[in-house]
Amino acid sequence: MNEDLEKLVPQVRRDILRMVHAVNSGHPGGSLGCVEFFVTLYKRILEVENDSDQKDMFILSNGHISPVYYSTLARSGYFDLKELDTFRKINSRLQGHPTNHDGLPGINISSGSLGQGVSVGLGLALSKKLNNDSSLVYVLTGDGELQEGQNWEAFMYASANKVDNIIITVDYNGQQIDGSTEDVLDIGDLKQKFEAFGWKVLEVEEGNSLDKVYETLSIAKENSKKGKPIVILMKTVMGNGVDFMMHTHEWHGKAPNDDQLKIALNQNPETLGDY
Amino acid sequence: MENYINQGDKDTRSGFGEGLTELGRSNENVVALCADLTGSLKMNEFAKENPERFFQTGIAEANMIGLAAGLATGGKVPFTGTFANFSTGRVYDQIRQSVAYSNKNVKICASHAGITLGEDGATHQILEDIGLMKMLPGMTVINTCDFNQTKSATIEISNYDGPVYLRFGRPKVANFTDVSQRFEIGKGLKLKEGSDVTIVATGHLVWEALKASEILMEKGINSEIINIHTIKPLDEDIILESVSKTGCLVSAEEHNIYGGLGESISRLLTTKMPIPQEFVGTKDTFGESGTPSQLMDKYGLNSSSICESVVNVLKRK
């Protein structure tokens, strides 16, 4: 299975790079860091193909990494690949930050203003419990985003109310716009913090390894519905797959120029056809 | 002319509580959330009867709005309950992004609106909430006038698919609307025919407007009284129809004159039928501690203020 994904990963990276380059704006760094997570989630984890109403659902809290979200959705059949070309352009459903406002398939809620996705995911998980729906809710949040206080309201709520049909993943890349999270506002020992908040914590050191991401998400799934909410601390490399974008916050919200795009694309050969 | 009789003072929040309890029995998709003010919001009965559909969020309003947006995404009809201040200003961005922009079917139910919250003082007395909420695209904004109307509005908004802000208050106020009157979102109510001036009121100032009309009648001024419970979308027809006859208007609300019902009417009149208008509302000020009636007197939110404004607007006709 991961052989297919090995091909998909560089293609999604190309989509991300080409999308942000085309409009000279957007967020390539975090998007590139989460490619392995997105393709694994959509191709191997989410159970959405069944006929019943019981479908796993995903909420992206750190909406600025919309390029990887859009590329993955398009390459999972939610909408036509060609639509990626409308990203951030006028009259597009592919807004700078994702929204359900314009009816883009696969998007459940708007996000971009940070710190709101975990609460929404929990509400969705509660609705599933009320509906006797055994499917799961997945949420991705940034690490810098955890500086937003609403997250901690939500974390406290989840364990106190045993919301155990939700799996949160933290994109733990250690970077945010102004610098490293350590320098901007140290988020400290996340594992200890989540444990103190009553969460089951899983860690993956290689968040850019398809195997490790799949393995960890699978363990999370096995551990769901056991009375505790689950969080995965997923160490990723911002800008992963493009050497000059890696390990720095500088590409958080900056598009490559023509020359940089060329270099970046050369590092990620076309495998499944560009949009 | 119909006579309106106070059937006995009652708090509008209890109307909300009764409406919610009925919904709990009639609509299994209705869920309720409260941020540690269950007693104040009169949500206890719903919580008792539907423990699995009631979510106590603790003192965490931002999370409450997010949970509601998620519950709505899962097909539920969530009603959130807390004070108006904590229902709006405190969670504006959560409402803006997760509810309004995302077009989620969340009913934001806000008690203790305005200065008549009383002794707690300005930290809790929001006079800006109508403005905040009406500026959000797609948000329906309702401010009910008495117990009966609050109860029927609570029930009716569950049948409407989209975000709603429902505003009511803490003190006991006159309960005078017909108990059997069905609530229609966006439909103003003409309570009294008149020819000299149109008085458009919302919330419990509707009762003050009715009292004012009697005082004015003694002075030979014949006022038309309109109850606008839905500030957005505004029933433009009922207002235009009335002012085409009276030629002047006074708006009355327990809210800052900036951003409230009066300003919505003003925009309507300016574009469709320019005529003189006077505003009864708080004049860009915070409130303070005091009893509701003391505060209504001090801040000019009563029948005598309405009468004064009528006299002023008639001079400008």
Contacts between the chains, C-beta under 8 A, distances in Angstrom:
chain1	res1	chain2	res2	distance
A	57	B	73	7.8
A	59	B	70	7.8
A	99	B	101	6.3
A	99	B	102	7.0
A	100	B	102	5.6
A	100	B	103	7.2
A	101	B	101	5.6
A	101	B	102	6.7
A	101	B	103	6.5
A	108	B	73	5.4
A	109	B	69	6.3
A	109	B	70	7.8
A	109	B	73	6.1
A	109	B	98	6.2
A	109	B	102	4.7
A	109	B	104	7.4
A	110	B	97	5.3
A	110	B	98	7.0
A	110	B	101	4.7
A	110	B	102	4.5
A	111	B	97	7.1
A	112	B	97	7.0
A	113	B	93	5.4
A	113	B	96	7.7
A	113	B	97	4.8
A	115	B	62	7.9
A	116	B	62	7.8
A	116	B	66	5.3
A	116	B	69	8.0
A	116	B	93	8.0
A	116	B	94	6.0
A	116	B	97	6.2
A	116	B	98	5.2
A	117	B	66	7.9
A	118	B	66	7.4
A	119	B	62	7.1
A	119	B	63	4.7
A	119	B	65	7.4
A	119	B	66	2.3
A	119	B	67	5.5
A	119	B	69	7.5
A	119	B	70	6.8
A	119	B	94	7.7
A	119	B	98	7.6
A	120	B	66	4.9
A	120	B	67	7.7
A	120	B	69	5.1
A	120	B	70	4.2
A	120	B	73	6.9
A	120	B	98	5.7
A	121	B	70	6.2
A	122	B	63	7.8
A	122	B	66	7.3
A	122	B	67	5.7
A	122	B	70	6.1
A	123	B	66	6.3
A	123	B	67	3.8
A	123	B	68	6.2
A	123	B	69	6.1
A	123	B	70	2.2
A	123	B	71	4.3
A	123	B	72	7.5
A	123	B	73	7.0
A	123	B	74	7.1
A	123	B	78	7.6
A	124	B	70	3.9
A	124	B	71	7.3
A	124	B	73	5.2
A	124	B	74	5.0
A	125	B	70	7.3
A	126	B	55	6.8
A	126	B	67	6.7
A	126	B	70	7.0
A	126	B	71	5.9
A	126	B	74	7.5
A	127	B	70	6.8
A	127	B	71	4.8
A	127	B	73	7.1
A	127	B	74	2.4
A	127	B	75	6.3
A	127	B	76	5.0
A	128	B	74	6.1
A	130	B	31	7.2
A	130	B	52	6.8
A	130	B	53	6.8
A	130	B	74	7.7
A	130	B	76	6.7
A	131	B	74	6.7
A	131	B	75	7.1
A	133	B	74	8.0
A	149	B	62	7.4
A	150	B	60	8.0
A	150	B	62	4.1
A	150	B	63	5.9
A	150	B	66	6.8
A	150	B	94	7.2
A	153	B	57	7.9
A	153	B	58	7.7
A	153	B	60	3.7
A	153	B	62	6.0
A	153	B	63	3.7
A	154	B	60	8.0
A	154	B	63	4.9
A	154	B	66	6.8
A	154	B	67	8.0
A	156	B	58	7.3
A	156	B	60	7.3
A	157	B	57	6.3
A	157	B	58	7.0
A	157	B	60	6.7
A	157	B	63	5.6
A	157	B	67	7.3
A	160	B	58	7.9
A	161	B	55	7.8
